[in-house]
Amino acid sequence: MNKAELVEAFKTRMREDPDVATAVAAIHVLLEFLKRDKGKLSHSTLSETIQGLRANLKNAIETLSSVDSSVAVSSGGELFLRFISLTSLENPDYSKCKAIMIERGEHFLWRISLSRDKIAKLCHTFIKDGARILTHAYSKVVLRVLEMATKAKKRFSVYITESQPDLAGQAEDGQSPGKTWHSGDCDLGCSSRGDLTLTSLTNCSCPSLNSYIMEKVDLVIVGAEGVVENGGIINKIGTNQMAVCAKAQNKPFYVVAESFKFVRLFPLNQQDVPDKFKYKADTLKKSQALTEEHPWIDYSSPSLITLLFTDLGVLTPSAVSDELIKLYL
């Protein structure tokens, strides 16, 4: 697969299954790339080699990251490459080594495809009957948690704040077709379906609105674009503001995220987050002055987070570094 085919395959998969995580879609494409690739370096006429295959996979990951600049695509691709490589590949037969890598790649894909359900089973027990929940932007993992809580016959209300500039948050309360719950057209977007009430908050960029609604809620649940080494998270802009408000008012702040979003990055503040994650891929290609652009993610420090729910288990922020070591070493 050349670059154009790689990009088109990724975009096609995202169109066909909008509910799939971008990292999972990228790994689907990488697995198909692995099956087709001949293991020859692009600048060389050498015979097929595992080294050439790894180099081509790295280039494919960089290509996909240039299309979707989310942390998950970068970290998921790197974990995929490590998982299929960390095995006995001493067999002199290249085709047998490649078959092992494909088999491990399929197992890795199967494992991460179960992540959301595992997280939902762990997290929905923390939602008590009659709870009032605050969430931010549009997280498919948060949505799965709410679905499972509803199946457990729990009654609760959800407040959703909208991030800028991508307006994420509208999708969760009914703008996306085929969702379980739909929002009305009133000012606060209040609606109910079954035992779940969704309340969509507009103008969330106003700090007083987060503070005002925080005293009404029992807990905060957010997703994450990435989980960094110190246990902090990178997520849609406005998450850090919500975490600070929750900490000030002693509200539990829970994060739900798949393990393929664990990234080897150790930011201490907002400026330490690389630009390739702060801005959309199109923005990075077109804009010369990024200071004039609106970042789409921010960093929330581990001191603001109560617990992280992952497919590896329920973690405290301080335990994330240990899990990262297990994943990458």
N, C-alpha and C positions, 0 to 999 in steps of 0.2 A: 504494500500500500504506500503510495506517495503521500506527500503532505496534504494535497487537495482532497484525496480520497479519505484520508484520516479525519480531516475537519468535517467533511460532508457526512461521514458515518456517525460522528459524534452529534452533529446537529440533527440528523435524521432520528437518532435514538431519543434525543430530548423531545423532539416533536411528537414522536409516536407514543412516548410514555412520559408525560409531563410530571407525573408523581414520583418518578425515580430520582434519587439523589444524583447530583452532577458527577460526584466521584464514582458512583456505581456505573453510571453511563460511560464514563471515561475508561473504567476498568474493563467493561464489556468490549469496548473498541480496542483496547490494548491487547486483550486476549485474542481477538480476531487478527490483530496485527501480528501477534506472536505466531499464530498458526500459519500465516501466509509468508512471513519473512524468511529469507534464505540465509540470514546470518552473515551476509557479506557487507563489509564497510562500504559506504557510498563512494569513497575516494580510492577504493582498492579493488584489485582483481583477485584477491586471495580467496581460497576455498572457504566453504562454510565453517564458521567457528562460533563457539559460545561467546567469546569476547566480542565478536562482531554483532551477535544477536543482542547482547546487553547494551552495546553502544547504540544500536538502532532503537532499542526500547527507550533509552534515555532521551534520545532525540524526539521520539514520538510523544513522550511525557511533556517535554518542553513545548512541542507544537500544540498540544491540547491545553496546556497552561496559558499559552498566548491567546487562545480562543476564549477560555473561561478563566479569569484571574482569581477565582475563589481559592481559599487556602486548602479546601478539601481535595480539589483536583490534584494539586501539587503533592500534598502529603499522602493521599490515597495512591497515586501513581508510584511514589517512592516506596511505600510499604508493599505494594504489589510486586515491584521489582525485587525487593529484598526477600519476600516470602518465597518466590519461585526460584531464587538463586541460592538460598541457604539450604542446600541439600547436596547429596552426593552426586556430583556430576563428573566423576572420574572415568566414566565409561568412555572408551575410545571411539565409540560409535556416536557420531553427532546426532543422528536421527533419534536414538534412544534417549539421549540427554534432553533433546527438545521435547520428546514425548512426556518425560518426567516433569519438565517445566510447565507444559500445557495442563497436565493432570493437576499439579499443585495450583496453577492459576485458576482452574475451574473450581477447586475446593475453596480457595480464597474468596472467589466471587460468591459461591453458595453461602459461605459463612457470613460475609458482610451483608448479604441480602436479608438475613434474619435479624439484623441488628435492631431495627426499629421495634419489632415485637418484643425482643428481650428487654429493651429499655422501658417500653410501655408497661410490661409486667412488673418491673421493679418500681417504677415511679407512681403508677396509679394508686397504689396503696397509701401514698402520702396525701392523697386527695380525700378529705373527709366529706361525709354527706352534709350538704348545705354550705360548702366552701365557696369563697369568692376568690377567684384567681386572676392575676394580672399577667399578661404576656406581651411580647413585643414583636412586631413585624410578622412575617410568615415563616413558620417552622413546621415542616412536615413531620418531624419527630414529636413536637408538642401536640400536633393534631392527632397523631396516633395514640398518645397518652390520654388525651381527652376522649377519644373514641372508646378506648378500653375502659376508662372510668365510667362512661355511659353504659357500656355493656354490663358493668358490675352493679347497675341500677342505682348509681349515685346521682344526687341532684346537686348541681353547682352552677355558679355564674362565672362568666369569663369576660374580662375587660381586655381589649386589644388596642395597643397603640401602634401608630403608623410610622414607619421610618421614612426618611428622605435621603436621596432624591428619587428612589425607585418605588415609593408608595407601597412597599411591602407591608402587609397588614390588611390591606383591602382584600387580598386573595383569601385570607383565612376566614373572613366573615361573609364569603359568598360570591365574590367576583369571579372566582374560577369555576367553570362548569363542572358538574358532577360531584361537588363537595356535599358532605352530609348536612351541613347547617348553612342557613342563608340569612343574611341580615336584611332588615327593613330599610326604609328610606328616611326614617326620622333623624333628628339632629345627632343623637348618640348612637344611632344604628341598632337599637335594642331589638332583639328578636328571640324567639324560642322555638325549639323543635324537640319533642319528646320531653326528657327531663333536663335538657341543657339550655341555658340561656346564654347567648352571646351578646356582649355589649362592645361595639366598636367605637373607640374614642378618636376623634379627629383633632387636628392641630396639636399633635403630641410634641411638637418642637418647643412649645411653651413649657418651661420648667415647672411652673406653678401647677400645671395640670397633673403631672406625674406625682407631685407632692400631695395634691388635693385628693387624688384617687387612692393613694397608697394607704391612707388610714382606714379606708373601707375594706381593703382586701386582707385575706388571711395568709396568702403566700404568692410568690412570684415564680413562674416557670418560663424559662427562655431556652431557645436552641442555641447553637453555636456554629459559626463558620469554621472555627478552628480552636483547638485547645493547646495552649503552649506549655513549655516545660515546667514553669513554676506553678501551674495549676490555674492560671488566669485564662480568659477566653477572648477570642476575637469574634465579634458578631456585628450585626447591622447597627448603624449609627443610632445612638440613643440608648443602647443597652447599658453603657457605663453610667449614664445619668440615672437610669432606673435602679441600677444596683446600689448607687450611692444613697438614693432616697430610701430604698429598702433597708439598708444598713442603719441609717439614721433613725428609722422608725421600728427597728427590731423585727422586721418581717423576714422569714426565711426566703432565701434567693437560691432557687434550684436551677441547675443547668442540665439539659438532656442532649447528649451528643454521641455519635458513633465513634468507635476507636480509630477508624481510618481518618478521622479529623485531627488526631494527635500529631502535632507538628514540632519539629526540632527548631524551636525559636524561643528566645528568652528576652522579651521586651520588658523594660522597666517603666516605660511611659508611652504615650501616644506616638511620639516622634520615633521611637525605636521600631515601630511596625513598618516593614518594607513597603515602598510605594506600590509594588506589584500586587499587593494584597489590598491596599487602601483604595485603589481606583479600578474601575472596569478596564478590561483589555482594550476596548475601543478608545477610551480616554487616554490611555498610555500611548497609543499609536498616534493619535491626532494632536494632543495638547503638548505644547512646549513649556508652558508655565503651569505646573501642577498646583502651585499655591493659589491659583484662581479657581481651581476645580473643587467640587464638593466631594469629600471622601465618603465612601458608602459603608465603611466599617469603623468601629472603635475598639479599644482594648479595655477590658475590665480586669482589675487586679484580683489575685486569689483571696485577699483579705475581705473582699466583698461577697464571696461565694460561700454558701452554706454547704452544699453537696453537689457532686456531679454524678448523674446517672448515665452509665455507659453499658455497652454489651459485655464489658469486662467485669461489671459489678458496680456497686455504689461506692464512690471514691470521695475522700476529702481532697481538697486542692493539693495538700502536701503529698498525697499518694500518687499524684499524676506522674511525677518524675520517675518513680519506680516502675510504673507501667510502661513509660516511654523507653526505658532501658531494656525492658523485656521485649518490646516490639522491634526495636532497632538493632539490638545486639544479639 
